[in-house]
Amino acid sequence: MTEPMLTEPTSTKAPLDEPLVTIVVVPRERFSYTQESLESIYEHTQLPLS
């Protein structure tokens, strides 16, 4: 598994003290877990999402 790249974005509207996150869900062979995975993300993510 590769380490995530930790770099500052080149363009952003949010102040740098606010975290910027992109979540990519790639179900591939385990498509049956997609709904459970997305619900877990929403349950454990502070709103609002933009």
N, C-alpha and C positions, 0 to 999 in steps of 0.2 A: 504494500500500500504506500502511495506517495504522500509526502507531507503537503498540506495546503500552502499556497503562496500567500504570504502576508505582506501585501503592498498597499499603499494608499491609492485610492481611485484617482484617475487623472481628471475626472470631472464629476462634481457632485453638487447637489442643492442642499444637502443636509450638512450641519456643522460637523467637523471632524470628531467632536467628542461624542457623537451619537454613532453607534455601530451600524454598519451597512452589511447586510447579509443577503446572499442569494442561495436559495434552497433548490436543488435539482433532485427530483425523484425519478429514478429510472428503474421501473419494476422488472424489466427483462423476464427471466424465467419464473419469478415469484409474483406474477401479476395479481394473484389472489390476496396478497398482503397490501395492495395499494391503498384501499380504503382505510384499513386499520392504521397504516403509516401516516396518511394525510390527517386523519382525525387526531392522532397523537401529536403531530406537529401543531395543529390548531389548539389543542388542549394545553400544550406546554409553551405556547408563544404568547408573549404580551401583545395585546392589540393596541393601536390599530395597525393593520398590515397595509402597506401601500404598494 
